[in-house]
Structures are given as structure tokens and as C-alpha cells.
């Protein structure tokens, strides 16, 4: 499954991105990290697109107290959405 996560930031995008970039090894456990896309939407929002996500592993990671501790100074809220590719019009 493919997932878009809207990340509402407490910190600057740059501070959050440094934390995000340093956590790539953990993401390899839940998705195809080589395909991960990340970008700044505005001053208080980041967008993360994850591909081939193991939803049970992602749920476990996002509910882990250590994950909350790691992100508490950077993230106000993670808002995940599933993505479904659409076929081009015929």
C-alpha cells in the first residue's frame, strides 16, 4: 500500500528534515525507502510519500513511545492517507 503523510510541524522544516533524514534505516523496516518522497508544503507542513508500506509495521512504529519521544519537539501531528494510483483516461 502507498501512503501520504501530512506532517504538521512544531519546528522548522529544516530541523524536522534533519531528524527525518537520519531515520531512514528505521523506514526501511516499514516501506521501500528508495522510493520515499519528502517535501516542504509550507512553513508548518511537510509531505511524506511512502511506497510499498507494511501497514502493521507502520502502525507499530507510529504508536511506539520511542517514536513519540523522538518526534515530540518537531511534530504536532501526523495525518496519514492511503494512496491508490489511477489509470490515465482512455
N, C-alpha and C positions, 0 to 999 in steps of 0.2 A: 504494500500500500504506500502511496505517496502522501506526504503531509506538508502543509504550510503552517508555520508557527509565527503568529504575530507576537512580538516581544515588546511589551510596554516597559520602558526603561526608567529607572530611578537615576542612573548615572549618565554620563555622556556616552554616545555611541562608541567612541574610540576606546573608552575604558572597558565597556562591555565587550567589544570586539576582541580585545586582547585576551580576556577571560575565555571567550568562545573559541578563539583560535588555539589556545593552549589546551582545550578539552577535546581535541579531535580524536585522540585514542579512545576515549570513552564512547564517542559517537559511532566508532567502527563496530561496537558491540550491538548497536540498535539499527543501523542503516548502512547503505552504500555511501560511505564518507567521500569517495571520489566524485560523486555527483552532487554533493551538498552545495547549495547556493545560498549566499547570505548578502544582505544589503541594508543600507540605511533608507528608511522610508521618509522620516523627518527627524527632528531633534529629539523626539522622545519615543521613537518606534523603530525597531529592526524587523526585518522579514527573513525567515529561515525556511528554505525548502529542502525537505529530506526525501530521499527516494529509497524504495525497497525497504520500508520500515517494518521491523518486527514490533508490532503494536504492544504485545505483552511486555517486551523488554523496555520499550519506551515508557510505558505506564509505570513499570517498576522504577526506572531511573528518575522519572519526574516526581514520584512520591517518596523517594529516598530522602531522609533527613539531611544527609551529607550534601545532596544536590541543592536543597533549600538553603543550607548554610553557606554553600559556595556562591550562590546567586543572590542572596538576600540584600546585599548592598548595591546591586546592579539592576535587578529586575523587580518591577512592580507586579507583573502578571504575564504568564504565557497563555496565549489563546490559540489552541491547535485546531486545524481544519483538515479534513481529508480531501485529496485532490483526485479527480478522475479525468484522464485525458479524453478529449472529444475528437471525433473524426472530422476532417475538413469537409465542407459542404461538397456535395457531388456536382 
